[in-house]
C-alpha cells in the first residue's frame, strides 16, 4: 500500500520511529448499512438485477498489490477482477453487493443477483428483470504527513456511478454519477517491504505504505457515509420511469431473436 518515497540514509532508518513496522492484531472490518424503510406507496413488483461492483482507483490498487516491487495487478483485462485475494477488499466488495441489494429493496423493488457479469444471468432471469444495475467505484487516496514525527493522515475521495442496462439487449438505459464522500482519518505508516523482508526502494528512495489497520479505519469510516449518498441519489420514482424504455428494448430484442 505504497504512499510515497522517503529519501533517508540507513542510519536514519534506525533512528526515526515514524514508519517502523510493528505487528498489530488485525482490526475487524465494519462494513454494514441499514437503509431507511420503504414507504408502502412506492412498492412495486419491478425487478432490478444487481451486479457486483466494478472498482478502480489508487486505494484498490494499493490494497490488491501482489508484489511490493510492482505497482499494481489491476491493469488491462484484470481491471475488474472480482476474485480479489485481499481479505479486506473481498469483505468490502461482498458487503457493498449485499447492501446495494438492501438499498434497492428499500426503494420498493424486488431484486435478483448478485451477478459477477451479465453473462451469468439465465434467459428467464433476463426476462424477469426490468433493469440490471452495475455499480462502479473509483476511490482515490492521498497521504499527507511528516516522516520524522510519524503524524500522517489519509484522505479518500472519488466517484461512484450506477449504470442501468436492459439485460436482454444489454443496452444502456441510464447512468447516475455522484462523488464519493471525502473522508480523512489519522493513519500510521510503515516501511514497505519486499517478499524477502527487505525495505523496498526505487531510484527516488525508500518506500512507505499505510498500515493495514489504518486502511481498515479508512474504509470503516467511508462505508456508512458512502451508502447514505447511494440512498440519496437512487430515487425510486426516477428508476420506475425507466421501465417504459426498458420494456421497449426487451420487446424489440425478443422480436429480433
N, C-alpha and C positions, 0 to 999 in steps of 0.2 A: 504494500500500500504506500507507494512512493510519494513523497511530498516535494522534496527539493534537494539540491546539492548543498553540502556543507564543506567549505574549504578549511580544514583544520589539520594540524600535524598529529603524528602518532601520540606524542606526549599529551597534547590537548585532549585526545580521545580518552586518555586515562584520567585526566584531571576534571573534565567537565561532566557534570552529572545530569545535564538537561535531557539527554537522549539515551541513557543507559537502559539496556534491555533487562527487564525483570519479569519473573514468572508470576502471573496473577491468576487466580481462579477465574474461569470464563464467566462473564456476566450473562444472565439469561436475556433472550430477546423478549420483547413485549409488543408484538405486532397484533393488535386486536382493535376492533372498532365496532361500536354498536350504533347502527343508523337510527334515525328518527322513525317512529312508527308511521306507516302509510295511512292517509285518510281514506275511509271507505269509498268516497266518491271517485277516487282515482283508480280503483281496482279494475283490472281488465284481464281478459284471457289471452292477450297478445304475448307471444313467447319470444324472449330475447335469448339467443345463444351467446355465451360468453367465452372468449378465447383467452389463453394465457397471455400475460403481458409481454410485449416486446420491450427490450431495455437496451440502453446505451448510456454513455457518459463516463466521466472520469471516476466517479465513485465505484461503479460496477467494474470498470477497467482495473482498478486497483485491487478490489476485493477478489476478483477472479484471476488475478495474475498467477500463472502457473510457475514461472521461473523468475526469481528476483532479478536476473540479469536481462530478461526480456521485458519489453514494455507491456504487451497485452496479448492475450489469446483471442480477444474479441475483435476480429478483423475478417473482412470478406464474408464468406458463407457462414462463418461461425458467429456472426454478429448477434443473432437471436438464438443462442444455444440454450434451450430450456433444460438441459441436463447439467446445469451448473453444479460443480462439485463443492464449492464453498458452502459450508453449512449455514452461515449467516444469510448469504444470498438465497439459498434454497428456501430457508424459512421465510424470508421476506417475500419472495415470489409466490410461495404457496399461500401465505396469509393474504397477500394482495388479491389473488384469484378468488379465494373464499369470500373476502369482504366485498369484492366487486359484485359477486353474485348477491350478497346480502343487500347491498345498496340498490341494485336493480329490483330485487323483490320488494324492498321497502317503498319503491315508487309505484307498486301495484301490478307489476308484470310477473308472469311466470318465467322461469329460467331453465336453461339446459347448459350442459358443459361441466367442467371446463375443458375446452379443446385446445390441444397444442397448435394445431393448424386446421384450416377449413377442410383439408383432405381427410381428417379424422371423422368428419360428420357423415353419417349414413344418409342415403336418399330420403328416408322418412323423416329424419331429424332436420334436414334442409327444408323439406316441405312444411314441417310444423313450425319452424322458426320464422318469424317475420323479418328478423334482423340478426346479424352476427356482429357483436361488439368486440372490437380489438383495441385494448388499451395499449398505449406506448409511453414509456418513461425515458426521459433524458435528464439524468441527475448529475450535476456538476458539483465539484468540491474545491474550495480554496482554503489553504492552510496559511495562517499568519502567526508569527511569534518570534521569540528570542531564544536562540540555541543555548546561550550561556545560562540564562535564568531558568530555562525549561518551561516558560509560560507560553502556551500555544492555544489558539482557537482554530476551529474549522467551521466553515460556513457552507451550507448546502443550498443550492438553488437549481432551477431548471424549468423544464416544460413537460406537461402531461397532455397527451392528445387521445381522443376517443373517436375511433373511426367505425361507422356503422356500414355494413355491407348487406346486400340481399344475398343470402347464402347459395342459392341455386345458380344464379347468373354470375356471382362473385363481383357484381357491380357495386361501386362505392356510392352510398346514398347520402352520407352526411359526415362531417368532421367537426368536432368540438375541441378547441385547444385552450389550455389555461396554464398559467405559471405555477410551478411548484412553490409552496410557501418557503420563504427564506428562513433558515434555522441556523443559529450559531451557538456552539457549546464549547466550553473549555475541554481541551484534549491533551493527552500525553503522546509524545513522540519517542521513537526508539530507532536505533540504527537498523537499517535494512541489511539482512544477512543472506549470503548465498546458501545453497544447499549443504555446502561443506562447513558452514558456520562462520565463514569469514565476513567481515564488514564489506558490503558491496560498495563499489565506487565506479565512476567513469572518468572521462577526461576533465570534467568540471569539479570533481571532488568526491567526498563521501556522500552516501545516500541515506536519508532517514525516511521513516514511514509513520503513519498514525498507528498508535497502539490499538490492537483489535478490540479491546473492551471499550475504547473511546469511539471506535467505529459503530459499535452496538449502541452506545449512548446517542450518537448522532441519529441513527435510524429509528431508535425508540422515540426520540423527540419529534422526528419528522412525521412518523406514521399517522397519528390521530389528526394532526393538522392537515395532512395531505388528503385524508378521506373526508374531513369537513369540507374541503374545497370540491372534492368529487361530488358530494351530495348536493352542493350548491349549483354546480354547473349542469348536472344532468337533470333536466326538468321533464317530468312525466308527460305533460301536455305537449311539449315540443317533440318528444320521441313518438308519441301517439300519432302525430301528424305525418310522420314518415311512412306510416303503414300504407297509405294510398300509393305512393311511389313504389314502395317495395312490392306490393301486390301486383302492380302493372309489370314490373320486371320479372316476377315469378311466373306470371301467366304467359308472358312472351317467351320465357325460357322453356316452359312446358310445351308450348305450341311448336317452337323451333325444334325441340327434341323429338 
